[in-house]
Amino acid sequence: MNKEIERKWVIQPTFDINKIIVGKEYTVIKDHYFNRYSRLRYTKKNNDIGKWCITIKGDGTIVRDEYEFELDKNKLDFIPTPTLNKKRYTYEYKGNKFEINVFENISLIFRDVQFDVTDIPRPLVLVELEMNNKDQHIDIPEWFGNEVTYDKAMYGWHLFEQLKEEV
């Protein structure tokens, strides 16, 4: 069993994420959720053949138990639908390695008067940081928006549920 210690942010609605990710390598991730604790994930980077894993997570926000098991796809009986698709980019800033997740089939509508942006649907972009401990000091770039670590609506299971409602 591993402990996952992670924080999450959305980006500011006025920031063009393409300034950071265009031309960068990324990992394709396809998530299929069984329930809020378990998912089937396919990951593929560059020209590798990709891999399938089952991940089981415990309760919590910043700190959670996490188990991961690699699978042979040929031994899967079914794959839950729909698929939560994203591209993951790595971004290093002041000694931390952030993961930028750009969702291909989830949008976020901004209603944020602070940034003078209203009702504009944009692809959801979440930035995550896996940490060594929950009290680790973190410097974040100015283009990070609100922290959503404690917002269950920004967790994969809830995003997957949103997709199921649209089907």
DSSP file with accessible surface (Angstrom, degrees, kcal/mol):
  #  RESIDUE AA STRUCTURE BP1 BP2  ACC     N-H-->O    O-->H-N    N-H-->O    O-->H-N    TCO  KAPPA ALPHA  PHI   PSI    X-CA   Y-CA   Z-CA
    1    1 A M              0   0  132      0, 0.0     2,-0.3     0, 0.0    66,-0.2   0.000 360.0 360.0 360.0 137.0    0.0    0.0    0.0
    2    2 A N  E     -A   66   0A 107     64,-2.4    64,-2.7     2,-0.0     2,-0.5  -0.807 360.0-127.8-110.9 158.6    1.2    3.5   -0.8
    3    3 A K  E     -A   65   0A 126     -2,-0.3     2,-0.6    62,-0.2    62,-0.2  -0.927  17.4-151.3-104.4 128.3    0.1    6.8    0.5
    4    4 A E  E     -A   64   0A   5     60,-3.5    60,-2.3    -2,-0.5     2,-0.5  -0.904  12.3-175.0 -97.9 123.6   -0.9    9.4   -2.1
    5    5 A I  E     +A   63   0A  27     -2,-0.6   126,-3.4   126,-0.4     2,-0.3  -0.971  23.7 155.5-119.3 110.8   -0.3   12.9   -0.8
    6    6 A E  E     -B  130   0A   6     56,-2.3     2,-0.3    -2,-0.5   124,-0.2  -0.991  31.0-162.7-145.2 144.5   -1.6   15.3   -3.5
    7    7 A R  E     -B  129   0A  57    122,-1.9   122,-2.2    -2,-0.3     2,-0.3  -0.914  15.8-156.1-122.6 155.7   -2.9   18.9   -4.0
    8    8 A K  E     +B  128   0A  10     -2,-0.3   140,-2.5   120,-0.2   141,-0.9  -0.975  10.7 179.9-135.6 147.9   -4.9   20.2   -7.0
    9    9 A W  E     -BC 127 147A   5    118,-2.4   118,-3.1    -2,-0.3     2,-0.3  -0.970  21.4-136.9-138.8 152.6   -5.6   23.5   -8.6
   10   10 A V  E     -B  126   0A  15    136,-2.3   135,-3.0    -2,-0.3     2,-0.2  -0.700  36.2-111.0 -94.1 162.7   -7.6   24.8  -11.6
   11   11 A I  E     - C   0 144A  14    114,-0.9   133,-0.2    -2,-0.3   135,-0.2  -0.569  39.9 -86.1 -90.6 160.3   -5.9   27.4  -13.8
   12   12 A Q    >   -     0   0   48    131,-2.6     3,-1.8    -2,-0.2    -1,-0.1  -0.403  38.2-124.7 -62.5 139.3   -6.9   31.0  -13.9
   13   13 A P  T 3  S+     0   0    5      0, 0.0    -1,-0.1     0, 0.0    97,-0.1   0.747 108.4  51.7 -62.3 -22.8   -9.7   31.4  -16.5
   14   14 A T  T 3  S+     0   0   80      2,-0.1     2,-0.4   103,-0.0    -2,-0.1   0.550  87.3 102.7 -91.3  -4.6   -7.8   34.0  -18.5
   15   15 A F    <   -     0   0   37     -3,-1.8     2,-1.0   128,-0.2     3,-0.1  -0.622  68.0-138.8 -84.5 132.6   -4.6   32.0  -18.7
   16   16 A D    >   -     0   0   77     -2,-0.4     3,-2.0     1,-0.2     4,-0.3  -0.771  11.6-164.0 -89.4 103.1   -3.9   30.3  -22.1
   17   17 A I  T >> S+     0   0   17     -2,-1.0     3,-2.0     1,-0.3     4,-1.8   0.752  80.5  77.9 -62.4 -21.4   -2.5   26.9  -21.1
   18   18 A N  H 3> S+     0   0   83      1,-0.3     4,-1.8     2,-0.2    -1,-0.3   0.791  80.2  69.4 -60.4 -24.7   -1.2   26.5  -24.6
   19   19 A K  H <4 S+     0   0  157     -3,-2.0    -1,-0.3     1,-0.2    -2,-0.2   0.795 110.5  33.5 -60.7 -26.7    1.7   28.8  -23.6
   20   20 A I  H <4 S+     0   0   30     -3,-2.0    -2,-0.2    -4,-0.3    -1,-0.2   0.804 126.8  33.9 -96.8 -37.2    2.9   26.0  -21.4
   21   21 A I  H >< S+     0   0    9     -4,-1.8     3,-2.4     2,-0.1    -3,-0.2   0.711  77.2 114.3-103.1 -20.6    2.0   22.7  -23.2
   22   22 A V  T 3< S+     0   0  105     -4,-1.8     3,-0.1     1,-0.3    -4,-0.0  -0.292  93.6   6.6 -59.6 128.9    2.3   23.3  -27.0
   23   23 A G  T 3  S+     0   0   84      1,-0.3    -1,-0.3     0, 0.0     2,-0.2   0.417 102.5 124.3  82.6  -1.4    5.1   21.2  -28.4
   24   24 A K    <   -     0   0  129     -3,-2.4    -1,-0.3     1,-0.1     2,-0.1  -0.603  67.2-105.0 -91.5 152.0    5.6   19.3  -25.1
   25   25 A E        -     0   0  123     -2,-0.2    65,-0.4    -3,-0.1     2,-0.3  -0.402  44.3-177.3 -68.2 151.6    5.5   15.6  -24.6
   26   26 A Y        -     0   0   83     63,-0.1    20,-0.8    -2,-0.1     2,-0.5  -0.945  26.1-122.6-146.6 165.4    2.4   14.2  -22.9
   27   27 A T  E     -DE  45  88A  29     61,-2.2    61,-2.7    -2,-0.3     2,-0.4  -0.949  23.4-134.7-111.2 131.3    0.9   11.0  -21.6
   28   28 A V  E     -DE  44  87A  39     16,-3.0    16,-2.0    -2,-0.5     2,-0.4  -0.741  25.9-170.3 -82.7 130.8   -2.5    9.9  -22.9
   29   29 A I  E     -DE  43  86A   2     57,-2.6    57,-2.3    -2,-0.4     2,-0.5  -0.993  12.7-173.6-128.1 130.4   -4.7    8.8  -20.0
   30   30 A K  E     -DE  42  85A  72     12,-2.5    12,-2.5    -2,-0.4     2,-0.4  -0.983  12.4-164.9-123.8 115.3   -8.1    7.0  -20.3
   31   31 A D  E     -DE  41  84A   0     53,-2.6    53,-2.7    -2,-0.5     2,-0.4  -0.861  11.8-176.8-106.6 138.1  -10.0    6.5  -17.1
   32   32 A H  E     -D   40   0A  10      8,-2.7     8,-3.5    -2,-0.4     2,-0.4  -0.992  17.7-150.9-130.0 119.1  -12.9    4.2  -16.5
   33   33 A Y  E     -D   39   0A  21     -2,-0.4     6,-0.2    49,-0.3     3,-0.1  -0.763  22.3-176.7-100.6 137.7  -14.4    4.2  -13.0
   34   34 A F  E    S-     0   0A  70      4,-2.3     2,-0.3     1,-0.4     5,-0.2   0.783  77.9 -32.6 -90.0 -40.2  -16.2    1.4  -11.3
   35   35 A N  E >  S-D   38   0A  69      3,-1.5     3,-0.6     0, 0.0    -1,-0.4  -0.895  82.9 -69.5-162.3-171.9  -17.0    3.5   -8.2
   36   36 A R  T 3  S+     0   0  114     -2,-0.3   121,-0.2     1,-0.2   122,-0.1   0.654 129.7  43.1 -71.1 -11.2  -15.5    6.4   -6.3
   37   37 A Y  T 3  S+     0   0   79      1,-0.2    20,-3.0    19,-0.1     2,-0.4   0.612 111.6  48.4-106.0 -17.3  -12.7    4.2   -4.9
   38   38 A S  E <   +DF  35  56A  19     -3,-0.6    -4,-2.3    18,-0.2    -3,-1.5  -0.980  54.5 169.9-136.0 142.3  -11.6    2.1   -8.0
   39   39 A R  E     -DF  33  55A  17     16,-2.1    16,-2.5    -2,-0.4     2,-0.5  -0.973  29.2-132.9-143.0 158.5  -10.8    2.8  -11.6
   40   40 A L  E     -DF  32  54A   0     -8,-3.5    -8,-2.7    -2,-0.3     2,-0.4  -0.949  33.0-168.9-107.3 127.9   -9.3    1.1  -14.6
   41   41 A R  E     -DF  31  53A  24     12,-2.9    12,-2.3    -2,-0.5     2,-0.5  -0.978  16.9-163.9-128.3 135.0   -6.7    3.3  -16.3
   42   42 A Y  E     -DF  30  52A  39    -12,-2.5   -12,-2.5    -2,-0.4     2,-0.4  -0.958  15.2-175.8-109.7 130.4   -4.9    3.1  -19.6
   43   43 A T  E     +DF  29  51A  30      8,-2.2     8,-2.2    -2,-0.5     2,-0.4  -0.986   6.6 176.0-128.0 141.4   -1.8    5.2  -20.0
   44   44 A K  E     -D   28   0A  65    -16,-2.0   -16,-3.0    -2,-0.4     2,-0.5  -0.975   7.0-170.1-145.9 126.7    0.4    5.6  -23.1
   45   45 A K  E >   -D   27   0A  78     -2,-0.4     3,-2.1   -18,-0.2     5,-0.2  -0.979  58.3 -45.8-120.7 130.0    3.4    7.9  -23.6
   46   46 A N  T 3  S-     0   0   85    -20,-0.8   -18,-0.1    -2,-0.5     0, 0.0  -0.220 119.1 -19.7  52.6-127.2    5.0    8.5  -27.0
   47   47 A N  T 3  S+     0   0  161     -3,-0.0    -1,-0.2     2,-0.0    -3,-0.0   0.219 100.5 121.2 -99.9  14.0    5.4    5.2  -28.9
   48   48 A D  S <  S-     0   0   75     -3,-2.1     3,-0.1     1,-0.1     0, 0.0  -0.231  74.3-113.6 -71.2 170.1    5.2    2.8  -26.0
   49   49 A I        -     0   0  161      1,-0.2    -1,-0.1    -5,-0.1    -3,-0.1   0.607  52.4-127.5 -82.4 -10.1    2.5    0.1  -26.1
   50   50 A G        -     0   0   17     -5,-0.2     2,-0.3    -8,-0.1    -6,-0.2  -0.025  17.9-118.9  85.8 165.4    0.7    1.5  -23.1
   51   51 A K  E     -F   43   0A  82     -8,-2.2    -8,-2.2    -3,-0.1     2,-0.4  -0.988   6.6-139.3-144.8 154.6   -0.4   -0.2  -19.9
   52   52 A W  E     +FG  42  71A  34     19,-0.7    19,-3.1    -2,-0.3     2,-0.3  -0.933  24.9 176.5-113.0 135.9   -3.6   -0.9  -18.0
   53   53 A C  E     -FG  41  70A   6    -12,-2.3   -12,-2.9    -2,-0.4     2,-0.5  -0.987  26.7-140.3-138.3 148.1   -3.9   -0.6  -14.2
   54   54 A I  E     -FG  40  69A  33     15,-2.8    15,-2.6    -2,-0.3     2,-0.4  -0.931  25.0-166.2-100.4 130.6   -6.5   -1.0  -11.6
   55   55 A T  E     -FG  39  68A   1    -16,-2.5   -16,-2.1    -2,-0.5     2,-0.5  -0.980   7.8-168.1-120.3 133.4   -6.2    1.6   -8.9
   56   56 A I  E     -FG  38  67A  69     11,-2.7    11,-2.8    -2,-0.4     2,-0.3  -0.989  10.9-170.3-120.1 125.8   -8.0    1.5   -5.6
   57   57 A K  E     - G   0  66A  23    -20,-3.0     9,-0.2    -2,-0.5     3,-0.1  -0.894  12.1-136.7-118.1 149.6   -8.0    4.6   -3.4
   58   58 A G        -     0   0   20      7,-2.6     2,-0.1    -2,-0.3    -1,-0.0  -0.238  40.0 -73.8 -89.1-179.2   -9.1    5.2    0.2
   59   59 A D  S    S+     0   0   98     -2,-0.1     6,-0.4     5,-0.1     2,-0.2  -0.347  81.4  78.6 -69.3 158.7  -11.1    8.1    1.6
   60   60 A G        -     0   0   26      4,-0.1     4,-0.1    -3,-0.1    -3,-0.0  -0.692  60.5-123.7 133.0 177.1   -9.4   11.4    2.1
   61   61 A T  S    S+     0   0   37      2,-0.4   -55,-0.2    -2,-0.2     3,-0.1   0.569  98.5  13.3-120.9 -78.6   -8.4   14.6    0.3
   62   62 A I  S    S+     0   0   19      1,-0.2   -56,-2.3   -57,-0.1     2,-0.5   0.930 133.6  38.0 -71.1 -42.0   -4.7   15.5    0.6
   63   63 A V  E    S+A    5   0A  53    -58,-0.2    -2,-0.4   -60,-0.0     2,-0.3  -0.935  72.4 156.1-116.6 125.7   -3.7   12.1    2.0
   64   64 A R  E     -A    4   0A  25    -60,-2.3   -60,-3.5    -2,-0.5     2,-0.2  -0.995  43.1-110.3-143.1 149.5   -5.2    8.8    0.8
   65   65 A D  E     -A    3   0A  48     -6,-0.4    -7,-2.6    -2,-0.3     2,-0.4  -0.513  38.8-168.8 -71.1 147.1   -4.3    5.1    0.7
   66   66 A E  E     -AG   2  57A  24    -64,-2.7   -64,-2.4    -9,-0.2     2,-0.4  -0.979  14.8-175.5-146.6 129.4   -3.6    4.0   -2.8
   67   67 A Y  E     - G   0  56A  91    -11,-2.8   -11,-2.7    -2,-0.4     2,-0.4  -0.975   8.8-171.4-119.6 138.6   -3.1    0.5   -4.3
   68   68 A E  E     - G   0  55A  92     -2,-0.4     2,-0.4   -13,-0.2   -13,-0.2  -0.998   5.1-175.9-136.3 134.6   -2.2    0.0   -8.0
   69   69 A F  E     - G   0  54A 107    -15,-2.6   -15,-2.8    -2,-0.4     2,-0.2  -0.994  22.0-133.3-130.7 125.5   -2.1   -3.3   -9.9
   70   70 A E  E     - G   0  53A 134     -2,-0.4     2,-0.3   -17,-0.2   -17,-0.3  -0.526  29.6-160.5 -77.2 144.6   -1.0   -3.6  -13.5
   71   71 A L  E     - G   0  52A  59    -19,-3.1   -19,-0.7    -2,-0.2     2,-0.7  -0.887  25.2-122.6-125.7 158.0   -3.3   -5.8  -15.7
   72   72 A D    >   -     0   0   79     -2,-0.3     3,-2.3     1,-0.1     4,-0.2  -0.884  24.3-147.9 -94.8 115.6   -3.3   -7.7  -19.0
   73   73 A K  G >  S+     0   0   96     -2,-0.7     3,-2.0     1,-0.3    -1,-0.1   0.832  94.0  67.0 -56.8 -31.5   -6.1   -6.1  -21.0
   74   74 A N  G 3  S+     0   0  145      1,-0.3    -1,-0.3    -3,-0.1    -2,-0.0   0.684  97.2  55.2 -64.9 -14.5   -6.8   -9.4  -22.7
   75   75 A K  G <  S+     0   0  164     -3,-2.3     2,-0.4     2,-0.0    -1,-0.3   0.350  82.4 109.2-100.3   6.6   -8.0  -10.7  -19.3
   76   76 A L    <   -     0   0   44     -3,-2.0     3,-0.1    -4,-0.2    -3,-0.0  -0.672  52.1-161.9 -83.6 134.5  -10.5   -7.9  -18.8
   77   77 A D  S    S-     0   0  163     -2,-0.4     2,-0.3     1,-0.3    -1,-0.1   0.790  72.0  -6.3 -83.7 -31.6  -14.2   -9.0  -19.0
   78   78 A F        -     0   0  130      2,-0.0    -1,-0.3     0, 0.0     0, 0.0  -0.986  55.7-138.9-157.8 160.9  -15.5   -5.5  -19.5
   79   79 A I        -     0   0   56     -2,-0.3   -46,-0.1    -3,-0.1    -3,-0.0  -0.995  30.8-123.1-125.3 122.4  -14.6   -1.9  -19.5
   80   80 A P        -     0   0   17      0, 0.0   -46,-0.1     0, 0.0   -40,-0.0  -0.299  41.9-101.9 -62.6 147.3  -16.9    0.6  -17.9
   81   81 A T  S    S+     0   0  109    -49,-0.1     2,-0.2     2,-0.1   -49,-0.1  -0.882  80.3  41.2-120.5 160.0  -18.1    3.5  -20.1
   82   82 A P  S    S-     0   0   25      0, 0.0     2,-0.5     0, 0.0   -49,-0.3   0.568  74.2-129.8 -76.5-168.8  -17.9    6.3  -20.8
   83   83 A T        -     0   0   37     -2,-0.2     2,-0.8   -51,-0.1   -51,-0.2  -0.925   2.8-143.2-112.1 131.8  -14.2    7.1  -20.9
   84   84 A L  E     -E   31   0A   0    -53,-2.7   -53,-2.6    -2,-0.5     2,-0.4  -0.849  28.8-162.9 -91.8 108.6  -12.7   10.1  -19.1
   85   85 A N  E     +E   30   0A  32     -2,-0.8    19,-2.6   -55,-0.2    20,-0.8  -0.827  18.6 153.7-102.2 135.4   -9.9   11.3  -21.5
   86   86 A K  E     -EH  29 103A  10    -57,-2.3   -57,-2.6    -2,-0.4     2,-0.4  -0.981  35.5-134.3-151.6 160.0   -7.1   13.6  -20.7
   87   87 A K  E     -EH  28 102A  58     15,-2.1    15,-2.8    -2,-0.3     2,-0.5  -0.972  23.6-150.2-113.5 134.7   -3.5   14.5  -21.7
   88   88 A R  E     -EH  27 101A  33    -61,-2.7   -61,-2.2    -2,-0.4     2,-0.3  -0.924  13.3-175.1-113.3 126.4   -1.0   14.8  -18.9
   89   89 A Y  E     - H   0 100A  24     11,-2.7    11,-3.2    -2,-0.5     2,-0.4  -0.871  20.9-130.0-114.2 149.4    1.9   17.2  -19.2
   90   90 A T  E     - H   0  99A  71    -65,-0.4     2,-0.4    -2,-0.3     9,-0.2  -0.842  23.3-175.8-101.2 136.3    4.8   17.6  -16.7
   91   91 A Y  E     - H   0  98A  51      7,-2.8     7,-3.2    -2,-0.4     2,-0.4  -0.981  10.6-154.3-135.1 118.7    5.7   21.1  -15.6
   92   92 A E  E     + H   0  97A 135     -2,-0.4     2,-0.3     5,-0.2     5,-0.2  -0.811  19.5 168.0 -98.0 134.2    8.6   21.8  -13.3
   93   93 A Y  E >   - H   0  96A  61      3,-2.5     3,-1.9    -2,-0.4    46,-0.2  -0.936  65.2 -23.2-149.1 119.4    8.6   25.0  -11.2
   94   94 A K  T 3  S-     0   0  138     -2,-0.3    45,-0.2     1,-0.3     3,-0.1   0.865 128.1 -43.2  46.9  49.7   10.9   25.9   -8.3
   95   95 A G  T 3  S+     0   0   80      1,-0.2     2,-0.4    43,-0.1    -1,-0.3   0.454 116.8 107.5  83.8  -0.1   11.8   22.3   -7.5
   96   96 A N  E <   -H   93   0A  19     -3,-1.9    -3,-2.5    43,-0.1     2,-0.8  -0.900  60.5-142.1-113.0 144.3    8.4   20.8   -7.8
   97   97 A K  E     -H   92   0A 125     -2,-0.4    33,-0.5    33,-0.2     2,-0.3  -0.880  23.6-168.2-106.5 102.5    7.1   18.6  -10.6
   98   98 A F  E     -H   91   0A   0     -7,-3.2    -7,-2.8    -2,-0.8     2,-0.5  -0.642  14.2-139.9 -88.9 148.8    3.5   19.5  -11.4
   99   99 A E  E     -HI  90 128A  46     29,-2.9    29,-2.8    -2,-0.3     2,-0.6  -0.953  11.6-155.8-109.6 122.0    1.2   17.4  -13.6
  100  100 A I  E     -HI  89 127A   0    -11,-3.2   -11,-2.7    -2,-0.5     2,-0.6  -0.885   7.7-162.9 -99.6 117.0   -1.1   19.4  -15.9
  101  101 A N  E     -HI  88 126A   0     25,-3.5    25,-2.2    -2,-0.6     2,-0.7  -0.908   4.1-168.3-105.1 115.4   -4.2   17.4  -16.9
  102  102 A V  E     -HI  87 125A  25    -15,-2.8   -15,-2.1    -2,-0.6     2,-0.3  -0.910  16.0-145.8-104.7 110.0   -6.0   18.7  -19.9
  103  103 A F  E     -H   86   0A   5     21,-2.7   -17,-0.3    -2,-0.7    21,-0.1  -0.592   9.4-162.5 -80.4 134.9   -9.4   17.0  -20.1
  104  104 A E  E    S+     0   0A 106    -19,-2.6   -18,-0.1    -2,-0.3    -1,-0.1   0.707  87.4  29.8 -88.8 -22.3  -10.7   16.3  -23.6
  105  105 A N  E    S+     0   0A  49    -20,-0.8     2,-0.4    19,-0.1    -1,-0.2   0.138 104.4  77.4-129.9  23.2  -14.3   15.7  -22.8
  106  106 A I  E     -     0   0A   4    -21,-0.2    18,-2.7    18,-0.1     2,-0.3  -0.997  56.8-169.3-131.0 128.8  -15.0   17.8  -19.7
  107  107 A S  E     - I   0 123A  68     -2,-0.4     2,-0.4    16,-0.3    -3,-0.0  -0.816  10.5-147.8-113.0 158.3  -15.5   21.5  -19.8
  108  108 A L  E     - I   0 122A  39     14,-3.1    14,-2.1    -2,-0.3     2,-0.6  -0.985   9.3-144.6-123.8 133.0  -15.7   24.0  -17.0
  109  109 A I  E     - I   0 121A  80     -2,-0.4     2,-0.4    12,-0.2    10,-0.1  -0.888  18.3-143.5 -99.9 120.6  -17.9   27.1  -17.2
  110  110 A F  E     + I   0 120A  28     10,-1.3     9,-1.6    -2,-0.6    10,-0.8  -0.700  27.5 169.7 -87.2 131.4  -16.2   30.1  -15.5
  111  111 A R  E     + I   0 118A 174     -2,-0.4     2,-0.6     7,-0.3     7,-0.2  -0.591  30.0 139.5-131.4  67.3  -18.4   32.5  -13.6
  112  112 A D  E > > - I   0 117A  32      5,-1.8     5,-1.8     1,-0.1     3,-0.8  -0.901  32.1-175.6-122.3 102.2  -15.6   34.5  -12.0
  113  113 A V  G > 5S+     0   0  126     -2,-0.6     3,-1.2     1,-0.2    -1,-0.1   0.774  81.0  73.0 -69.4 -23.1  -16.0   38.2  -11.8
  114  114 A Q  G 3 5S+     0   0  145      1,-0.3    -1,-0.2     2,-0.1    -2,-0.0   0.889 108.8  33.2 -56.2 -37.8  -12.5   38.6  -10.2
  115  115 A F  G < 5S-     0   0   41     -3,-0.8    -1,-0.3     2,-0.2    -2,-0.2   0.291 111.5-120.0-101.2   7.6  -11.1   37.8  -13.7
  116  116 A D  T < 5S+     0   0  148     -3,-1.2     2,-0.4     1,-0.2    -3,-0.2   0.900  72.9 127.2  55.2  42.6  -14.0   39.5  -15.6
  117  117 A V  E   < + I   0 112A  11     -5,-1.8    -5,-1.8     3,-0.0     2,-0.4  -0.998  33.5 177.8-129.2 128.4  -14.9   36.2  -17.3
  118  118 A T  E     - I   0 111A  79     -2,-0.4    -7,-0.3    -7,-0.2    -8,-0.1  -0.996  57.3 -11.0-137.4 140.1  -18.4   34.8  -17.3
  119  119 A D  E    S+     0   0A  94     -9,-1.6    -8,-0.2    -2,-0.4    -1,-0.1   0.769  79.0 144.6  52.4  37.8  -20.1   31.8  -18.7
  120  120 A I  E     - I   0 110A  65    -10,-0.8   -10,-1.3     2,-0.0     2,-0.3  -0.908  42.2-143.4-106.5 111.5  -17.3   30.8  -21.0
  121  121 A P  E     + I   0 109A  85      0, 0.0   -12,-0.2     0, 0.0   -14,-0.0  -0.583  28.9 168.5 -74.6 132.3  -16.9   27.0  -21.4
  122  122 A R  E     - I   0 108A  81    -14,-2.1   -14,-3.1    -2,-0.3     3,-0.1  -0.974  44.9 -85.2-136.3 153.9  -13.3   25.8  -21.6
  123  123 A P  E     - I   0 107A  80      0, 0.0   -16,-0.3     0, 0.0     2,-0.3  -0.327  54.9-105.5 -57.1 138.5  -11.7   22.4  -21.4
  124  124 A L  E     -     0   0A   2    -18,-2.7   -21,-2.7   -21,-0.1     2,-0.5  -0.511  38.1-170.4 -68.2 129.8  -11.1   21.6  -17.7
  125  125 A V  E     - I   0 102A  10     -2,-0.3  -114,-0.9   -23,-0.2     2,-0.4  -0.984   4.1-177.0-124.1 116.4   -7.4   21.9  -16.8
  126  126 A L  E     -BI  10 101A   1    -25,-2.2   -25,-3.5    -2,-0.5     2,-0.5  -0.935  12.0-154.2-112.2 139.1   -6.4   20.6  -13.4
  127  127 A V  E     -BI   9 100A   0   -118,-3.1  -118,-2.4    -2,-0.4     2,-0.3  -0.946  15.8-171.0-113.0 129.9   -2.9   20.8  -12.0
  128  128 A E  E     -BI   8  99A  11    -29,-2.8   -29,-2.9    -2,-0.5     2,-0.4  -0.905  12.2-164.5-121.4 151.9   -1.8   18.2   -9.5
  129  129 A L  E     -B    7   0A   3   -122,-2.2  -122,-1.9    -2,-0.3     2,-0.5  -0.977  10.3-151.8-135.8 119.0    1.3   17.9   -7.3
  130  130 A E  E     -B    6   0A  99    -33,-0.5  -124,-0.2    -2,-0.4     2,-0.2  -0.824  26.9-162.9 -86.8 129.4    2.2   14.7   -5.5
  131  131 A M        -     0   0   14   -126,-3.4  -126,-0.4    -2,-0.5     3,-0.1  -0.686  31.3-129.6-115.3 164.2    4.1   15.6   -2.4
  132  132 A N  S    S+     0   0  143      1,-0.3     2,-0.3    -2,-0.2    -1,-0.1   0.804  95.4   1.1 -79.4 -33.2    6.4   13.9    0.1
  133  133 A N  S >  S-     0   0   79   -128,-0.1     3,-1.6     1,-0.0    -1,-0.3  -0.982  73.8-111.9-152.3 159.2    4.4   15.1    3.1
  134  134 A K  T 3  S+     0   0  125     -2,-0.3    -1,-0.0     1,-0.3   -71,-0.0   0.682 114.4  54.0 -70.5 -15.0    1.2   17.2    3.6
  135  135 A D  T 3  S+     0   0  131      2,-0.1    -1,-0.3    -4,-0.0     0, 0.0   0.325  76.7 136.3-100.3   9.5    3.1   20.1    5.1
  136  136 A Q    <   -     0   0   41     -3,-1.6     2,-0.3     1,-0.1    -5,-0.0  -0.281  59.9-116.5 -59.3 134.1    5.6   20.4    2.3
  137  137 A H        -     0   0  143      2,-0.0     2,-0.4     1,-0.0    -1,-0.1  -0.560  35.7-168.0 -73.2 136.1    6.2   24.1    1.2
  138  138 A I        -     0   0   22     -2,-0.3     2,-0.5   -42,-0.0   -44,-0.1  -0.989  17.4-159.5-131.8 127.7    5.0   24.8   -2.3
  139  139 A D        -     0   0   62     -2,-0.4   -43,-0.1   -45,-0.2   -46,-0.1  -0.909  21.8-162.3 -97.1 131.3    5.7   27.7   -4.5
  140  140 A I        -     0   0   67     -2,-0.5   -46,-0.0     4,-0.0    -2,-0.0  -0.887  21.6-103.9-117.1 149.5    3.0   27.9   -7.3
  141  141 A P    >   -     0   0    4      0, 0.0     3,-1.7     0, 0.0    -1,-0.0  -0.267  32.0-114.4 -64.7 156.1    3.1   29.8  -10.6
  142  142 A E  T 3  S+     0   0  176      1,-0.3    -2,-0.0  -130,-0.0  -130,-0.0   0.716 111.5  65.7 -66.2 -19.4    1.0   33.0  -10.8
  143  143 A W  T 3  S+     0   0   18   -132,-0.1  -131,-2.6  -129,-0.0    -1,-0.3   0.532  75.7 107.6 -84.5  -3.8   -1.3   31.4  -13.4
  144  144 A F  E <   -C   11   0A   9     -3,-1.7  -133,-0.2  -133,-0.2     3,-0.1  -0.504  54.3-163.6 -68.7 142.1   -2.6   28.8  -11.0
  145  145 A G  E     -     0   0A  17   -135,-3.0  -133,-0.2     1,-0.3  -134,-0.1   0.119  45.8 -15.3 -99.4-139.6   -6.2   29.6   -9.9
  146  146 A N  E     -     0   0A 102   -135,-0.2  -136,-2.3  -137,-0.1     2,-0.3  -0.307  66.0-116.7 -67.4 143.1   -8.2   28.3   -7.0
  147  147 A E  E     -C    9   0A  72   -138,-0.2  -138,-0.3     1,-0.1     3,-0.1  -0.641  30.2-178.9 -76.5 134.4   -7.0   25.2   -5.1
  148  148 A V    >   +     0   0   12   -140,-2.5     3,-1.6    -2,-0.3     6,-0.3   0.109  41.7 120.0-123.0  20.9   -9.6   22.4   -5.5
  149  149 A T  T 3  S+     0   0    0   -141,-0.9    -1,-0.1     1,-0.3  -140,-0.1   0.868  84.8  39.9 -53.2 -39.0   -7.9   19.7   -3.3
  150  150 A Y  T 3  S+     0   0  148   -142,-0.1     2,-1.0    -3,-0.1    -1,-0.3   0.404  91.3 100.7 -94.8   3.0  -11.0   19.7   -1.0
  151  151 A D    X   -     0   0   69     -3,-1.6     3,-2.3     1,-0.2     4,-0.1  -0.770  54.5-165.4 -94.1 100.8  -13.6   20.0   -3.8
  152  152 A K  G >  S+     0   0   80     -2,-1.0     3,-1.8     1,-0.3     6,-0.4   0.777  84.0  71.2 -57.9 -25.9  -14.9   16.5   -4.5
  153  153 A A  G 3  S+     0   0   49      1,-0.3    -1,-0.3     5,-0.1    -2,-0.0   0.713  94.2  56.1 -64.8 -16.9  -16.4   17.7   -7.8
  154  154 A M  G <  S+     0   0   21     -3,-2.3    -1,-0.3    -6,-0.3     2,-0.3   0.308  85.9 102.9 -98.7   9.2  -12.9   17.9   -9.1
  155  155 A Y  S X> S-     0   0   13     -3,-1.8     4,-2.0    -4,-0.1     3,-0.6  -0.665  83.8-112.6 -92.5 150.5  -12.1   14.3   -8.4
  156  156 A G  H 3> S+     0   0   14     -2,-0.3     4,-2.9     1,-0.2     5,-0.2   0.840 112.4  55.8 -51.0 -44.0  -12.1   11.7  -11.2
  157  157 A W  H 3> S+     0   0   46      1,-0.2     4,-2.4  -121,-0.2    -1,-0.2   0.931 109.9  45.7 -59.0 -43.6  -15.1    9.8  -10.0
  158  158 A H  H <> S+     0   0   72     -3,-0.6     4,-1.9    -6,-0.4    -1,-0.2   0.888 112.4  50.5 -70.0 -35.8  -17.3   12.8  -10.0
  159  159 A L  H  X S+     0   0    3     -4,-2.0     4,-1.9     2,-0.2    -1,-0.2   0.916 110.4  50.7 -65.4 -40.0  -16.0   13.9  -13.4
  160  160 A F  H  X S+     0   0    2     -4,-2.9     4,-2.2    -5,-0.2    -2,-0.2   0.920 107.9  52.5 -61.8 -43.2  -16.8   10.4  -14.7
  161  161 A E  H  X S+     0   0   50     -4,-2.4     4,-1.8     1,-0.2    -1,-0.2   0.885 105.5  55.4 -60.7 -38.0  -20.3   10.7  -13.2
  162  162 A Q  H  X S+     0   0   69     -4,-1.9     4,-1.0     1,-0.2    -1,-0.2   0.915 107.9  48.8 -61.0 -42.2  -20.8   14.0  -15.1
  163  163 A L  H >X S+     0   0   10     -4,-1.9     4,-0.9     1,-0.2     3,-0.6   0.899 106.9  55.5 -65.0 -40.3  -19.9   12.2  -18.3
  164  164 A K  H >< S+     0   0   89     -4,-2.2     3,-0.6     1,-0.2    -1,-0.2   0.872 104.1  54.6 -60.6 -36.3  -22.4    9.4  -17.6
  165  165 A E  H 3< S+     0   0  156     -4,-1.8    -1,-0.2     1,-0.2    -2,-0.2   0.799 105.7  53.0 -66.8 -28.3  -25.2   11.9  -17.2
  166  166 A E  H <<        0   0  129     -4,-1.0    -1,-0.2    -3,-0.6    -2,-0.2   0.671 360.0 360.0 -81.5 -16.8  -24.4   13.3  -20.7
  167  167 A V    <<        0   0  142     -4,-0.9    -3,-0.0    -3,-0.6    -4,-0.0  -0.408 360.0 360.0 -79.2 360.0  -24.6    9.9  -22.4
